[in-house]
């Protein structure tokens, strides 16, 4: 293979790797936002039930506890998303090539 063909193949490989990394990061971002939105909704609903329970003497303890449990589970999911690992080697190779 000629040097030009090697460079072209290398660029295509890097482009494909970067496109995959971009897709993964976008998916992570969308998942993160969805979980944060769900947490906010459950916290808001829990607070509403607590206020309603105080005002009307209705018992919403089971639902309040379920919502709190859901929030804990969702926060654990955020931790898993935060700890996601991505392969940034394509970016490293691009930086290395730019330096030469």
PATORLUM-982562 format. One line per field, with one value per atom (N, C-alpha, C, CB): atom name; z, x, y. Coordinates in Angstrom, 3 decimals. Glycine has a CB too. Layout:
# residues N
atome c(CA;...)
pz c(Z;...)
px c(X;...)
py c(Y;...)
END
This chain:
# residues 100
atome c(N;CA;C;CB;N;CA;C;CB;N;CA;C;CB;N;CA;C;CB;N;CA;C;CB;N;CA;C;CB;N;CA;C;CB;N;CA;C;CB;N;CA;C;CB;N;CA;C;CB;N;CA;C;CB;N;CA;C;CB;N;CA;C;CB;N;CA;C;CB;N;CA;C;CB;N;CA;C;CB;N;CA;C;CB;N;CA;C;CB;N;CA;C;CB;N;CA;C;CB;N;CA;C;CB;N;CA;C;CB;N;CA;C;CB;N;CA;C;CB;N;CA;C;CB;N;CA;C;CB;N;CA;C;CB;N;CA;C;CB;N;CA;C;CB;N;CA;C;CB;N;CA;C;CB;N;CA;C;CB;N;CA;C;CB;N;CA;C;CB;N;CA;C;CB;N;CA;C;CB;N;CA;C;CB;N;CA;C;CB;N;CA;C;CB;N;CA;C;CB;N;CA;C;CB;N;CA;C;CB;N;CA;C;CB;N;CA;C;CB;N;CA;C;CB;N;CA;C;CB;N;CA;C;CB;N;CA;C;CB;N;CA;C;CB;N;CA;C;CB;N;CA;C;CB;N;CA;C;CB;N;CA;C;CB;N;CA;C;CB;N;CA;C;CB;N;CA;C;CB;N;CA;C;CB;N;CA;C;CB;N;CA;C;CB;N;CA;C;CB;N;CA;C;CB;N;CA;C;CB;N;CA;C;CB;N;CA;C;CB;N;CA;C;CB;N;CA;C;CB;N;CA;C;CB;N;CA;C;CB;N;CA;C;CB;N;CA;C;CB;N;CA;C;CB;N;CA;C;CB;N;CA;C;CB;N;CA;C;CB;N;CA;C;CB;N;CA;C;CB;N;CA;C;CB;N;CA;C;CB;N;CA;C;CB;N;CA;C;CB;N;CA;C;CB;N;CA;C;CB;N;CA;C;CB;N;CA;C;CB;N;CA;C;CB;N;CA;C;CB;N;CA;C;CB;N;CA;C;CB;N;CA;C;CB;N;CA;C;CB;N;CA;C;CB;N;CA;C;CB;N;CA;C;CB;N;CA;C;CB;N;CA;C;CB;N;CA;C;CB;N;CA;C;CB;N;CA;C;CB;N;CA;C;CB;N;CA;C;CB)
pz c(0.000;0.000;0.000;1.209;-0.707;-0.774;0.498;-2.011;0.778;1.975;1.961;2.090;0.791;0.695;1.015;-0.717;0.550;0.825;2.309;-0.022;2.895;4.341;5.130;4.778;4.753;5.451;5.303;4.916;4.102;3.870;4.697;2.391;4.750;5.543;7.025;5.297;7.460;8.850;9.201;9.123;8.291;8.524;8.598;7.408;7.720;7.746;9.062;6.555;9.515;10.778;11.936;11.025;11.961;13.022;12.956;12.917;11.768;11.602;12.131;10.121;11.823;12.305;13.830;11.667;14.395;15.848;16.517;16.234;15.928;16.495;16.392;15.792;15.297;15.138;16.197;13.719;16.479;17.507;18.894;17.479;19.176;20.456;20.604;20.583;19.544;19.562;19.858;18.222;19.222;19.461;20.913;18.522;21.440;22.825;23.799;23.147;23.553;24.432;24.346;24.074;23.158;23.013;23.748;21.520;23.623;24.337;25.846;23.960;26.318;27.743;28.189;28.046;27.411;27.742;27.795;26.727;26.824;26.791;27.976;25.475;28.275;29.420;30.718;29.487;30.859;32.060;32.244;31.977;31.184;31.256;31.606;29.931;31.023;31.308;32.777;30.414;33.324;34.728;35.631;35.061;35.323;36.136;36.115;35.636;34.958;34.846;35.684;33.375;35.612;36.386;37.888;36.007;38.301;39.715;40.149;39.968;39.361;39.705;39.824;38.650;38.906;38.946;40.201;37.699;40.538;41.713;43.005;41.741;43.065;44.253;44.402;44.162;43.287;43.322;43.779;41.926;43.225;43.602;45.081;42.719;45.551;46.959;47.866;47.223;47.508;48.311;48.319;47.766;47.152;47.073;47.992;45.622;48.006;48.865;50.342;48.544;50.685;52.081;52.516;52.278;51.673;51.988;52.085;50.918;51.122;51.122;52.347;49.847;52.703;53.882;55.135;54.030;55.240;56.402;56.432;56.392;55.246;55.180;55.380;53.848;54.848;54.822;55.754;53.421;56.365;57.237;56.481;58.361;55.147;54.363;54.523;52.849;54.477;54.640;53.268;55.479;52.957;51.692;51.965;50.832;53.140;53.566;52.597;54.944;52.165;51.263;49.947;50.985;49.372;48.107;48.309;47.489;49.407;49.711;49.827;51.025;50.539;50.692;49.363;51.702;48.551;47.228;46.363;46.519;46.376;45.585;46.056;45.672;47.371;47.891;47.474;49.415;47.510;47.070;45.585;47.326;44.785;43.351;43.137;42.636;43.927;43.800;44.131;44.729;45.176;45.510;44.357;46.803;43.778;42.653;41.449;42.255;41.201;40.072;40.324;39.826;41.556;41.881;41.690;43.332;42.005;41.735;40.231;42.314;39.463;37.999;37.477;37.321;38.080;37.705;37.992;38.480;39.119;39.451;38.403;40.848;37.944;36.899;35.605;36.646;35.259;34.051;34.194;33.770;35.386;35.637;35.471;37.052;35.838;35.791;34.443;36.874;33.455;32.121;31.562;31.151;30.892;30.320;28.801;30.755;28.235;26.790;26.283;26.398;25.056;24.426;23.693;23.448;24.258;23.664;22.863;24.753;22.523;21.828;20.470;21.647;19.785;18.488;18.667;17.818;19.705;19.969;20.285;21.128;21.071;21.417;20.155;22.405;19.254;18.014;17.135;17.231;17.094;16.301;16.861;16.268;18.169;18.807;18.519;20.343;18.626;18.351;16.908;18.636;15.981;14.563;14.330;13.646;15.000;14.808;15.328;15.517;16.299;16.873;15.956;18.241;15.044;14.162;12.866;13.893)
px c(0.833;0.000;0.878;-0.948;0.458;1.235;1.033;0.843;1.959;1.815;0.507;3.008;0.095;-1.161;-2.357;-1.321;-2.314;-3.405;-3.439;-3.244;-2.243;-2.168;-2.764;-0.708;-2.431;-2.942;-4.457;-2.270;-4.948;-6.397;-7.128;-6.703;-6.576;-7.178;-7.146;-6.449;-6.028;-5.897;-6.936;-4.473;-7.130;-8.134;-9.535;-8.073;-9.829;-11.152;-11.370;-11.307;-10.331;-10.429;-10.663;-9.153;-9.902;-10.075;-11.459;-8.992;-11.920;-13.250;-14.327;-13.515;-14.202;-15.179;-15.123;-14.916;-13.914;-13.771;-14.352;-12.290;-14.091;-14.630;-16.147;-14.023;-16.694;-18.155;-18.775;-18.543;-18.136;-18.636;-18.543;-17.844;-17.443;-17.283;-18.327;-15.866;-18.558;-19.575;-20.951;-19.598;-21.287;-22.572;-22.693;-22.749;-21.623;-21.643;-21.820;-20.349;-21.119;-21.226;-22.617;-20.150;-23.182;-24.553;-25.559;-24.934;-25.390;-26.268;-26.145;-25.924;-24.919;-24.689;-25.388;-23.179;-25.246;-25.866;-27.387;-25.458;-27.967;-29.424;-29.904;-29.855;-29.182;-29.546;-29.444;-28.650;-28.375;-28.156;-29.312;-26.804;-29.657;-30.756;-32.076;-30.891;-32.328;-33.570;-33.641;-33.683;-32.529;-32.508;-32.674;-31.195;-31.993;-32.144;-33.585;-31.192;-34.219;-35.615;-36.515;-36.072;-36.286;-37.099;-36.903;-36.750;-35.667;-35.406;-36.171;-33.897;-36.096;-36.788;-38.294;-36.498;-38.863;-40.303;-40.689;-40.730;-39.895;-40.216;-40.029;-39.341;-39.012;-38.802;-39.954;-37.448;-40.339;-41.464;-42.750;-41.673;-43.033;-44.237;-44.181;-44.384;-43.024;-42.868;-43.154;-41.446;-42.605;-42.841;-44.328;-42.002;-44.959;-46.395;-47.195;-46.896;-46.855;-47.557;-47.326;-47.112;-46.115;-45.832;-46.673;-44.332;-46.738;-47.556;-49.030;-47.361;-49.482;-50.893;-51.224;-51.211;-50.308;-50.514;-50.618;-49.366;-49.766;-49.808;-51.091;-48.600;-51.548;-52.737;-54.038;-52.780;-54.125;-55.408;-55.446;-55.709;-54.329;-54.229;-54.437;-55.246;-54.336;-54.378;-53.038;-54.688;-53.066;-51.840;-51.262;-52.103;-50.129;-49.437;-48.050;-49.320;-47.874;-46.561;-45.968;-46.659;-46.765;-46.237;-45.749;-47.307;-46.536;-46.122;-44.918;-47.283;-44.889;-43.747;-42.474;-43.994;-42.566;-41.403;-40.982;-41.710;-41.967;-41.654;-40.933;-42.939;-41.432;-40.796;-39.361;-41.617;-39.156;-37.802;-36.890;-37.822;-37.402;-36.629;-36.272;-37.418;-37.241;-36.988;-35.884;-38.278;-35.911;-34.899;-33.520;-35.231;-33.420;-32.130;-31.629;-32.251;-32.515;-32.136;-31.686;-33.315;-32.382;-32.011;-30.664;-33.104;-30.403;-29.101;-27.982;-29.093;-28.260;-27.275;-27.031;-27.755;-28.093;-27.954;-27.093;-29.344;-27.260;-26.419;-24.951;-26.855;-24.688;-23.305;-22.734;-23.242;-23.552;-23.095;-22.796;-24.145;-23.657;-23.423;-22.146;-24.627;-21.948;-20.752;-19.490;-20.797;-19.566;-18.399;-18.213;-18.497;-19.005;-18.888;-17.486;-19.978;-16.963;-15.619;-15.716;-14.725;-14.946;-14.933;-13.505;-15.564;-13.399;-12.091;-11.772;-12.054;-10.835;-10.439;-9.140;-10.276;-8.778;-7.512;-7.473;-7.263;-8.605;-8.629;-8.271;-10.022;-8.792;-8.453;-6.968;-9.298;-6.436;-5.021;-4.163;-4.680;-4.535;-3.759;-3.827;-4.270;-4.983;-5.101;-4.189;-6.558;-4.162;-3.291;-1.835;-3.541;-1.479;-0.106;0.279;0.071;-0.637;-0.340;-0.192;-1.458;-0.992;-0.935;0.391;-2.122;0.974;2.227;3.419;2.452;3.254;4.380;4.321;4.388)
py c(-1.181;0.000;1.245;-0.002;2.247;3.475;4.287;4.300;5.213;6.052;6.856;7.006;7.321;8.086;7.195;8.701;5.961;5.017;4.672;3.730;4.507;4.239;5.392;4.001;6.608;7.786;7.887;9.062;7.588;7.630;6.584;7.422;5.382;4.312;4.667;2.978;5.259;5.665;6.740;6.183;7.688;8.744;8.153;9.809;7.199;6.561;5.815;5.591;5.115;4.388;5.360;3.556;6.451;7.453;8.089;8.540;8.377;8.971;8.031;9.303;6.760;5.776;5.678;4.386;5.660;5.586;6.834;5.417;7.994;9.235;9.288;10.445;8.792;8.756;7.851;8.267;6.721;5.806;6.451;4.478;7.106;7.792;8.894;8.379;9.642;10.695;10.113;11.447;8.992;8.341;7.893;7.142;7.310;6.841;8.010;6.072;9.099;10.265;10.900;11.301;10.942;11.458;10.567;11.561;9.254;8.313;8.512;6.848;8.661;8.890;10.169;8.970;11.217;12.497;12.383;13.559;11.710;11.535;10.704;10.870;9.629;8.792;9.581;7.547;10.351;11.153;12.136;11.909;12.845;13.814;13.140;14.560;11.977;11.252;10.848;10.008;10.375;9.967;11.183;9.225;12.278;13.491;14.007;14.584;13.950;14.377;13.480;14.363;12.183;11.245;11.457;9.798;11.707;11.992;13.229;12.182;14.286;15.538;15.322;16.619;14.545;14.271;13.491;13.493;12.492;11.673;12.465;10.410;13.304;14.143;15.131;14.901;15.735;16.682;15.982;17.325;14.807;14.050;13.660;12.782;13.249;12.876;14.071;12.336;15.224;16.433;16.808;17.610;16.680;16.979;16.058;16.841;14.781;13.826;14.119;12.404;14.516;14.852;16.043;15.154;17.080;18.256;17.868;19.359;17.099;16.673;15.827;15.883;14.956;14.117;14.984;13.092;15.995;16.897;17.715;17.834;18.137;18.998;18.225;19.718;17.031;16.314;15.111;15.859;14.797;13.623;12.307;13.730;12.352;11.114;10.409;11.401;9.093;8.326;7.958;7.054;8.558;8.277;7.696;9.564;7.155;6.677;5.661;6.065;4.701;3.666;4.262;2.609;5.166;5.780;6.691;6.572;7.415;8.283;7.439;9.084;6.324;5.441;4.822;4.335;4.433;3.862;4.881;3.384;6.122;7.180;7.433;8.480;7.439;7.638;6.501;7.761;5.283;4.122;4.246;2.817;4.696;4.907;5.941;5.360;7.007;8.064;7.502;9.266;6.698;6.083;5.208;5.242;4.429;3.562;4.391;2.649;5.486;6.350;7.032;7.412;7.400;8.003;6.986;8.538;5.734;4.677;4.557;3.318;4.712;4.644;5.795;4.675;6.979;8.130;7.804;9.421;7.166;6.790;5.840;6.135;4.902;3.982;4.728;2.894;5.677;6.476;7.302;7.402;7.855;8.675;7.841;9.292;6.578;5.712;5.015;4.686;5.394;4.787;5.047;5.354;4.057;4.172;4.240;2.979;5.140;5.324;5.230;6.678;4.824;4.698;6.003;3.481;6.751;8.025;7.894;9.085;6.676;6.467;7.165;4.985;7.253;7.939;9.413;7.800;10.031;11.428;11.574;11.976;10.649;10.681;10.569;9.547;9.646;9.470;10.712;8.252;11.385;12.602;13.684;13.092;13.819;14.819;14.484;14.880;13.208;12.799;13.109;11.306;12.836;13.111;14.617;12.535;15.406;16.854;17.416;17.537;16.764;17.242;16.949;16.603;15.992;15.615;16.349;14.124)
END
